[in-house]
């Protein structure tokens, strides 16, 4: 499964697959461009509810998303991160950079 970008409750939502790593960089950039430029609303939700693994390049891609969103006056929310993914985000201090839900 690749990334799915939808609009829910006026927000762009990027649904992340089970494994989020460097091999998905092009797919993520396409989803990111869609969410930032094409979707309405001032918030982009990254749904990590189905994600079991992410690597350092995935963390970097989330930071790129955050920067691009900020240039369009949008914020990024990391939603439903759990287990090892949630722990990794907390250890990396992403709570200081993103809102969590």
N, C-alpha and C positions, 0 to 999 in steps of 0.2 A: 504494500500500500504506500502511496505517496501522500503528499500533503493535500488536504481539501480546504479550500477557502470558501466560507459562506458568510452570510450576513444574518445575525440574530439579534433581536432587540436593539436594532440601530447600531450594532457594533460589528466590525469585521472579526471573524473567528477563523484562526488557522488551526486545523486539527493535525496533530503531529503523529506520525506512525510509531510503532513499537520501538524501532531502532532509529535513532536520530544521530547520524554521524557524517563524516566528511563526504561519503558517497552520495549524499542527498543535497549537496551544496547547490547545484543548479536548480533542482526542484524547489528548494526552499527559497532561493532568490526569486523564482517565478511567483511563488505564493506570497512572498513579501511584497513584491511589486504590485500584485493585485490588491493586497490588503491596504497598502499605503496609498496608492494612487487611484484605485478604482472603486473602493468600497466606501460607503458613507460613514459618518460618525467620527467621533474624536477619540475612540478607543479601539485598540486592537487586542483581542484576547488570543493568547497562545494556549490551546487546550492540550495539556500534557497527560490527560487522564488515561490514555492508552499507551503511554510511553514507558518502557522498561529500561532503556539504556540511552545515554547520551555521552558523547565524548567532548574533548576540549574544543574541537572545531564547531560543535553544536553550540557551545557556550559563546564562541565568537560570533556565530551567525545571529544569535539572540541579541548580542550587543550591536551588531550592524543594524538589525531591525529597529532597535531602540533609537539609534541615531537617525535613521531615515524617517522614522515616525515623528521624532521631535522636530525635524525640519518642516513637517507638514502640520505641526501643532497637534499631534496625536500622542496618546500615551499607550504603553504596552502593559498588559496584565498577564502574568503567568498563572494559569488556572489548573487546578486538580493535580498538581505534582505530588506524587506519593512515593513511598518506599525509597529505593536508592536514588531515584531521580530527585525527589524532594530533598533528601539529605545532601546530595551533591550541590544543589542550588544554594542551600543554606551554608554549606562549608565554603563555597565560592563567594559568599556575601552578596548574592544577587538580591537579597531582600533590601539592600540599600539602594539598588538601582531600579528595581521593578516592584510593582504591587503584586501580592500573591492572593489568590482566592482559592 
